[in-house]
Every structure is written in structure tokens, then in C-alpha cells.
Amino acid sequence: MRVFLTGATGFIGSRIVPELLAAGHRVLGLTRSDGGAKFLAEAGAEVHRGALEDLGSIRAGAADADAVIHTAFDHDFENFAANCEKDQRVIAALGSVLKGSDRPLLITSGTGMGDAGDGHPASEDVYNPHQPNPRVLSEVAAQALLEDGVNISVVRLPQVHDRAKQGLISPYIDISREKGSVAYVAEGSNRWPAAHVLDVARLYALALDHCEAGARYHAVAEEGITARAIAEVVAARLGLPVISLSPGEAADYFGWFAMFASLDMPAASTQTRAQLGWHPNGPALLDDLRNMDPAALAER
């Protein structure tokens, strides 16, 4: 298949490109920059110039493809709600082109969308359009397209990591360096799920081949690592003290990150592993944090 891939030069998308090529697909990668175009060409992919803000370019890329994988997202978390609304518009634009065909559309969301609020790990069979996390808009858009006959499925992401990046933990490291301490909230018992970026890339390729309309997949290798365990490893790498904050202190210390700092969001991937035969085997999150590249520890 000729696959239109948004986010093709990003942290995850750049790893999906070789997975798709190795599986015999052709890749049409979205990029807005000359550097991105050079990367894609050297990787053996085709180049499609465009941007998330240019919905015409998004529709044009999808129109020329047999399938679409959408991984691009604006990770400016200080404007998280607005960027979730933008993602909703992009998904709708992609679906408008694919409607009336069986061409698959695979979009991206977060594992928190599978949280039923009952204390159990988030699961693939939970869909709650009233979820307070703004990222639910991506899945609201997907559900609307599914009901309109589009062959759409969802990959939900945890904290995706390697030794250079670790999802939300990367800005957490920056905040810790700025504050001169590494903090967790209360006892730090809240948990975050995780998976290595190469395992995640492989899951996208498997999900595309599976092509089950309405399916939701969890790219989860580890169900939940506590905030305190993360803080202790980060503190050791930065040479900073670990502190515990009360919930009332968190907003002042963390700023925009406070909305994430105390979330307890474990997630399971039992159904995903059974359906796709996905067996993650990459390094654990804490191991990648212990072995962070020096550049990831330097001031950015």
C-alpha cells in the first residue's frame, strides 16, 4: 500500500517509516521543512509538503494514498486544549477524503482515554466521549467518522521513550532543572504507563495490516511506573534533591505541567497483544532514564 504518514519526521513517525518500508509499503511522508524532506528522501520515502494548519494539504496527502496513519500532534502543552481541537479538525479532514472507501485510517490518542474511572488500568474497550482530558476530541472525531462508514482505528499512546526523549517526562526534566529539585505529588504513588519508541512503531505497522474498523490499541509495554520511582531516577541523573509536594503546592511548582503531575493513569494492553501478536521487548522506561543521552540532560 501507499501510506500517507503525518508526523513522518517526528519522534515516533520517523521510526514508523522503516517499519512500513520493510513490510513492503510505500510511504508518503508529510513535512513542512527542507530538513524533513531530506530525511524522508534519504529514508526511501516520498515527500508531501504540508502542515496540520493547512487542511488542504492534509486532504491532498490522503487523496493520493491507499491508507493513512496520523501521528502528528502539536506538543505545545501550554496550549494543550487548542491543539486537541486542531487534531480533531485534522482527523475530520482526513476522514472526509476516505469516506466511501475501505481505505484504512489509523489515528493517535492517549491511553488515558481508556480509563473507566473505576481504579482499574485503562483498557481498549472503554470509550468515554465525556472524558475531561481534552485529548478525547481525537477519539470523538474518530467515532463520528466510524459512524459515517470510515475504516478508522486508534492507537493510544503511553509515555513513549528512548534515551533521548521520554514523553511528558522530558519537560518534567526541564522543570526540575529550572526549580533545582525533582518533585512528585503527595506520596508519588500515581502511575504512568510506558513503551519504548521502537516497540510503538512496530505496533502501528501491525495495526495497519490488521485494519479493523473501530479497534482501539494500547501501545503499552509497562502498565504503570510510579511518579516517585521516576523522580528518584531523574534526581540521581541530574544530581538534584527529591521533594514531595502537597496538591496545593503542585500548581505553583509545576505550572502547566500540574494537570499531569498527579494523574494516576495505569493502562493495560492485554487485548492489543492478543489481537495483533505484539510483543514489546525494548528497554524499560527507568532503564532509559538511567541511561539518558548527555544531550537530553543538558539545558535546552
SULNOR-V493057 format. One record per pair of residues at least 4 apart in sequence whose ideal C-beta (glycine too) atoms are under 7 Angstrom apart, sorted by the first residue. I is the first residue (numbers start at 1). GAP is how many residues later the second one is. If there is no record, write none. Layout:
# SULNOR-V493057
i: [I:I]
gap: [GAP:GAP]
This chain:
# SULNOR-V493057
i: [1:1:1:2:2:2:2:3:3:3:3:3:3:3:3:3:4:4:4:4:4:4:4:5:5:5:5:5:5:5:5:6:6:6:6:7:7:7:7:8:8:8:8:8:8:8:8:8:9:9:9:9:9:9:9:10:10:10:11:11:12:12:12:12:12:12:13:13:15:15:15:15:16:16:16:16:16:16:17:17:17:17:17:18:18:19:19:19:19:19:20:20:20:21:21:21:23:26:27:27:28:28:28:28:28:29:29:29:29:29:30:30:30:30:31:31:31:31:31:32:32:32:32:33:34:35:36:37:37:38:39:40:40:41:48:49:50:50:50:50:51:52:52:52:52:54:55:55:55:56:57:58:58:58:58:59:59:59:59:60:61:62:62:62:62:63:66:67:67:67:68:68:68:69:69:69:70:70:70:70:70:70:71:73:73:73:74:74:76:77:77:78:79:80:80:81:81:82:83:84:84:84:84:84:85:85:86:87:87:87:88:88:88:88:88:89:90:91:91:91:91:91:92:92:94:94:95:95:95:95:95:98:98:98:99:99:99:102:103:104:104:104:105:105:105:106:106:106:106:106:107:107:107:107:108:108:109:109:109:109:109:109:110:110:110:111:111:111:111:111:111:111:111:111:112:112:112:113:113:113:113:113:114:114:114:114:114:114:114:114:115:115:115:116:116:121:121:121:121:122:122:122:122:122:123:123:124:124:124:124:124:125:127:127:129:129:129:131:136:137:138:139:139:140:141:142:142:142:143:144:145:145:146:146:146:146:151:151:152:153:153:153:153:153:154:154:155:155:155:155:155:156:156:156:156:157:157:158:158:158:158:158:158:158:159:159:159:159:159:159:159:159:160:160:160:160:161:161:161:161:161:161:161:161:162:162:162:163:163:163:163:163:164:164:164:165:166:166:166:166:168:168:169:169:171:171:172:172:173:173:174:174:175:175:175:176:176:176:176:176:177:177:179:180:181:181:181:182:182:182:182:182:182:183:183:183:183:184:184:184:184:184:185:185:185:185:185:185:186:186:187:188:188:188:188:188:189:189:190:190:190:190:190:191:191:191:191:191:191:192:192:192:193:193:193:193:193:193:193:194:194:194:194:195:195:195:195:195:195:196:196:196:196:197:198:198:199:199:199:199:199:200:200:201:202:203:203:203:203:203:204:205:206:206:206:207:207:210:210:217:217:218:218:218:218:220:220:220:221:221:222:222:223:223:223:224:225:225:225:225:227:228:229:229:230:231:231:232:232:233:233:233:233:234:234:235:235:235:237:237:237:237:238:245:245:245:247:249:250:250:250:250:251:254:254:257:269:270:271:272:272:273:273:283:283:285:286:287:288:292:292:294]
gap: [24:65:66:24:26:63:64:17:22:23:24:25:62:63:64:66:24:44:57:58:60:61:64:8:11:12:22:23:24:25:64:24:64:65:66:5:6:64:65:5:6:9:19:21:22:23:32:37:4:5:20:22:27:30:31:4:61:62:154:186:4:59:148:185:188:189:4:58:4:182:183:186:4:53:55:185:188:189:4:10:12:26:28:4:25:4:182:183:185:186:5:7:185:4:6:23:182:20:18:19:18:20:33:36:37:11:16:17:18:19:18:20:31:42:5:6:9:16:18:4:17:18:19:4:4:4:4:4:10:4:4:5:7:6:13:8:4:7:8:11:6:20:22:34:38:4:4:34:38:4:4:4:32:35:36:4:34:37:38:4:4:6:32:35:36:34:37:36:37:141:26:30:37:37:135:139:20:21:24:36:37:38:37:10:14:35:9:12:7:94:179:178:4:4:54:4:53:4:4:4:50:51:53:54:4:52:4:4:50:51:4:49:50:52:53:4:4:4:16:47:50:51:4:49:4:11:4:10:50:55:57:5:7:52:49:50:51:49:48:47:104:107:45:46:47:47:49:98:101:102:31:35:45:47:47:49:4:26:29:30:45:47:25:46:47:11:45:46:47:82:107:109:154:156:10:21:153:18:22:23:26:43:8:9:10:12:42:102:104:153:7:11:150:4:10:102:145:146:147:4:143:144:145:146:145:148:92:93:94:147:148:146:12:16:7:11:14:5:4:4:4:4:15:4:4:4:10:12:4:4:5:7:4:6:67:68:60:62:61:54:59:60:61:62:62:63:48:49:52:62:64:60:61:62:63:43:62:34:35:36:37:61:62:109:7:8:9:10:33:34:35:126:7:35:37:40:4:5:6:33:35:36:124:127:34:35:126:125:128:129:130:133:129:131:132:5:4:119:122:123:4:92:4:61:4:86:4:85:4:61:4:126:4:79:82:5:6:58:62:64:61:122:74:60:59:60:62:49:52:53:56:58:60:48:60:62:70:4:43:44:47:60:42:60:62:65:76:77:58:61:41:38:39:40:43:56:37:39:36:37:72:73:74:33:34:35:73:74:75:32:33:73:27:29:30:31:72:73:74:27:28:31:91:4:5:24:25:26:85:25:84:86:87:4:4:84:4:22:81:82:83:4:19:4:4:4:14:16:73:75:4:4:4:70:72:10:69:65:66:55:59:49:50:51:54:47:48:49:59:61:62:63:43:44:45:42:4:5:60:61:4:4:4:57:4:4:11:4:10:4:53:56:57:4:55:5:6:7:52:53:55:60:59:4:5:8:15:4:4:8:11:12:7:4:7:4:4:4:4:4:6:5:6:4:5:4:4:4:4:4:5:4]
